[in-house]
Amino acid sequence: MPRIFTGLEVPETMADDLSKLRGGLMSARWIEPEDYHLTLRFIGDVDERTANEIADLLYAVKKRSIEVTLTGLGAFGGDRPRSLYVSVKQTQPLLELQAEHERIMRRVGMPPETRKFVPHVTLARLGRDATARTVADWLALRGLFLSRTFIVPNFVLFSSKESVGGGPYLVEETYPLAA
């Protein structure tokens, strides 16, 4: 049973830049740069028939290529931080693409996504010993993060094996966006 999700790949040159942020936090399990991505819709564990149906329906998505802007660093989890990320500017084209993916998942009978879409690229998962203070210190030392923008010409259907910390991710299918 594959574990799948849709997302946008981070270009290699951008991933190289982001990888320079790694280190300096003992409790972090750093995501490998080749696994950096922006999740559009987590689908989860599905049977082969459902995975194939989703893969086929995603070809119906007709959107233009998207400009993605990385805007800053943050952490999810508040007083109990669980991950570090680079935030992504919410643009109308990005929100529309994500909403189209949600509609497709509903059409195949998937339950609705209950979490609000917060576009981001995860850099690290944090262990239980991470504190709000150590994470705040890490963020403060990297507070001069400069925005970076890139064009995304396609979106991807990824699969992954169940693991701690995410990855490795396999591209199952690539879907072009119109130029």
Phi, psi and omega in degrees: 000116183282148171259118187232161174199159176256153180188183177245134178281150174264126180304150185304317181295322178291320178298320177299316178298315181294328181295340179289350177277349183295148175101166175087006179219107189302325186275002186274138168252103189285136175287139177292138183306325180290349179258002177297135179198168174247113180287130174267313180210114172284130182254314178101199181280122179225161177284165183301320181298314179294318178300317179293322179296316178297315180301319179290316182294332180295338176295341180283348181290121181238087179233162178277161175303154189241140172269124181248128179242121174276128192244344181171178182254152178199181179221141173266143173118351177058239182290343177237072187300138182237343177201154174253144182212165168254124181283154181239133179299130177280112177247159180300314178300322179293315179297322179293320178296315179297319179295324178295320177296320178297317179299319180296317180296322177294323180296328179270006175094011177286146176293153180295149175290127183269341180272144176295141178288115178238096185295131182196166173241117180286132177261324184203150169261144185251142177283172182296338181276359176291136178245159178301324181294312181294324178290318178299320178296316179300314180296319182297322180291342181243023186296345180266031178302124180268136179302146177224142182234142175213158179263135179254114182272355181200169169238169192226147167260115181258154167234159178212158172267147178298126182206169175268124175095358177081146177080168357286153181252143180244131176282115179273322183204144176243134183241117182289147170256147181294146181288000000 
